[in-house]
Amino acid sequence: MELTATQVPFGQLVATTIMMVPMISVIDRPWRLPVPGLAVMVSILALAIVSTALAYWFFSASTHLPER
């Protein structure tokens, strides 16, 4: 079976999520935790967007390097 370079990490993330959701539900009981404030959620979203943009930029820059 031929898998692309993006299919392998995607499969790993999906499999890990499927395995961790039941454990987290039993251990942390997230429905009983308080909801984070708006500032916290905006900060997490901004961090995710900036980190993803930097990762794409680094990946793009590394794949388009001139050959020596």
C-alpha atoms as an extended CHARMM CRD file, in Angstrom:
* protein
*
        68  EXT
         1         1  MET       CA              0.0000000000        0.0000000000        0.0000000000  PROA      1               0.0000000000
         2         2  GLU       CA              1.4590000000        3.3390000000       -1.0780000000  PROA      2               0.0000000000
         3         3  LEU       CA              0.9090000000        6.1800000000        1.3790000000  PROA      3               0.0000000000
         4         4  THR       CA              1.8080000000        9.8120000000        0.8380000000  PROA      4               0.0000000000
         5         5  ALA       CA              3.8650000000       11.8540000000        3.2670000000  PROA      5               0.0000000000
         6         6  THR       CA              0.7290000000       13.5510000000        4.6150000000  PROA      6               0.0000000000
         7         7  GLN       CA             -1.4060000000       10.4230000000        4.9910000000  PROA      7               0.0000000000
         8         8  VAL       CA              0.9140000000        8.7830000000        7.5280000000  PROA      8               0.0000000000
         9         9  PRO       CA              0.9060000000       11.5900000000       10.1380000000  PROA      9               0.0000000000
        10        10  PHE       CA             -2.8280000000       12.1270000000        9.5690000000  PROA      10              0.0000000000
        11        11  GLY       CA             -3.4750000000        8.4710000000       10.3390000000  PROA      11              0.0000000000
        12        12  GLN       CA             -1.3030000000        8.6530000000       13.4540000000  PROA      12              0.0000000000
        13        13  LEU       CA             -3.1810000000       11.6880000000       14.7580000000  PROA      13              0.0000000000
        14        14  VAL       CA             -6.5900000000       10.1390000000       14.1010000000  PROA      14              0.0000000000
        15        15  ALA       CA             -5.6240000000        6.8460000000       15.7530000000  PROA      15              0.0000000000
        16        16  THR       CA             -4.1630000000        8.6210000000       18.7980000000  PROA      16              0.0000000000
        17        17  THR       CA             -7.2630000000       10.7760000000       19.1580000000  PROA      17              0.0000000000
        18        18  ILE       CA             -9.5260000000        7.7430000000       19.0050000000  PROA      18              0.0000000000
        19        19  MET       CA             -7.4440000000        6.0130000000       21.6910000000  PROA      19              0.0000000000
        20        20  MET       CA             -7.1540000000        9.0480000000       23.9920000000  PROA      20              0.0000000000
        21        21  VAL       CA            -10.7650000000       10.3230000000       24.0380000000  PROA      21              0.0000000000
        22        22  PRO       CA            -12.1020000000        7.4980000000       26.2590000000  PROA      22              0.0000000000
        23        23  MET       CA             -9.1670000000        7.7920000000       28.6620000000  PROA      23              0.0000000000
        24        24  ILE       CA             -9.4920000000       11.5680000000       28.9450000000  PROA      24              0.0000000000
        25        25  SER       CA            -13.2370000000       11.2620000000       29.4620000000  PROA      25              0.0000000000
        26        26  VAL       CA            -12.7150000000        8.8660000000       32.3800000000  PROA      26              0.0000000000
        27        27  ILE       CA             -9.7160000000       10.5860000000       33.9850000000  PROA      27              0.0000000000
        28        28  ASP       CA            -10.4040000000       14.3250000000       33.5740000000  PROA      28              0.0000000000
        29        29  ARG       CA            -14.1930000000       14.4160000000       33.2180000000  PROA      29              0.0000000000
        30        30  PRO       CA            -14.0190000000       17.5280000000       30.9920000000  PROA      30              0.0000000000
        31        31  TRP       CA            -17.7490000000       18.2290000000       31.3200000000  PROA      31              0.0000000000
        32        32  ARG       CA            -17.1560000000       19.0680000000       35.0160000000  PROA      32              0.0000000000
        33        33  LEU       CA            -14.3430000000       21.5760000000       34.3780000000  PROA      33              0.0000000000
        34        34  PRO       CA            -15.1130000000       25.3030000000       34.1780000000  PROA      34              0.0000000000
        35        35  VAL       CA            -15.2980000000       26.8460000000       30.7020000000  PROA      35              0.0000000000
        36        36  PRO       CA            -12.2120000000       28.9810000000       29.9290000000  PROA      36              0.0000000000
        37        37  GLY       CA            -12.7200000000       32.7080000000       29.4230000000  PROA      37              0.0000000000
        38        38  LEU       CA            -12.8380000000       34.4610000000       26.0740000000  PROA      38              0.0000000000
        39        39  ALA       CA             -9.2790000000       35.8020000000       26.4530000000  PROA      39              0.0000000000
        40        40  VAL       CA             -7.9450000000       32.2740000000       26.9540000000  PROA      40              0.0000000000
        41        41  MET       CA             -9.7660000000       30.9130000000       23.9040000000  PROA      41              0.0000000000
        42        42  VAL       CA             -8.6340000000       33.8090000000       21.6960000000  PROA      42              0.0000000000
        43        43  SER       CA             -5.0450000000       33.3600000000       22.8880000000  PROA      43              0.0000000000
        44        44  ILE       CA             -5.0780000000       29.6370000000       22.0940000000  PROA      44              0.0000000000
        45        45  LEU       CA             -6.5960000000       30.2870000000       18.6650000000  PROA      45              0.0000000000
        46        46  ALA       CA             -4.0020000000       32.9810000000       17.8930000000  PROA      46              0.0000000000
        47        47  LEU       CA             -1.1690000000       30.6980000000       19.0150000000  PROA      47              0.0000000000
        48        48  ALA       CA             -2.4910000000       27.8870000000       16.8140000000  PROA      48              0.0000000000
        49        49  ILE       CA             -2.8110000000       30.1440000000       13.7670000000  PROA      49              0.0000000000
        50        50  VAL       CA              0.6510000000       31.6820000000       14.1740000000  PROA      50              0.0000000000
        51        51  SER       CA              2.2860000000       28.2970000000       14.8260000000  PROA      51              0.0000000000
        52        52  THR       CA              0.6150000000       26.7310000000       11.7970000000  PROA      52              0.0000000000
        53        53  ALA       CA              1.5900000000       29.6570000000        9.5800000000  PROA      53              0.0000000000
        54        54  LEU       CA              5.2240000000       29.4040000000       10.7110000000  PROA      54              0.0000000000
        55        55  ALA       CA              5.2500000000       25.6490000000       10.1400000000  PROA      55              0.0000000000
        56        56  TYR       CA              3.8970000000       26.0660000000        6.6010000000  PROA      56              0.0000000000
        57        57  TRP       CA              6.4170000000       28.8190000000        5.9380000000  PROA      57              0.0000000000
        58        58  PHE       CA              9.3560000000       26.6980000000        7.1800000000  PROA      58              0.0000000000
        59        59  PHE       CA              8.1380000000       23.6780000000        5.2190000000  PROA      59              0.0000000000
        60        60  SER       CA              7.6960000000       25.7220000000        2.0660000000  PROA      60              0.0000000000
        61        61  ALA       CA             11.1100000000       27.3230000000        2.4350000000  PROA      61              0.0000000000
        62        62  SER       CA             12.7960000000       23.9680000000        3.0310000000  PROA      62              0.0000000000
        63        63  THR       CA             11.2020000000       22.2750000000        0.0230000000  PROA      63              0.0000000000
        64        64  HSD       CA             12.1410000000       25.0670000000       -2.3770000000  PROA      64              0.0000000000
        65        65  LEU       CA             15.8240000000       25.3040000000       -1.5610000000  PROA      65              0.0000000000
        66        66  PRO       CA             18.1240000000       25.6390000000       -4.5450000000  PROA      66              0.0000000000
        67        67  GLU       CA             20.0680000000       22.5010000000       -5.3870000000  PROA      67              0.0000000000
        68        68  ARG       CA             23.8340000000       22.5570000000       -4.9400000000  PROA      68              0.0000000000
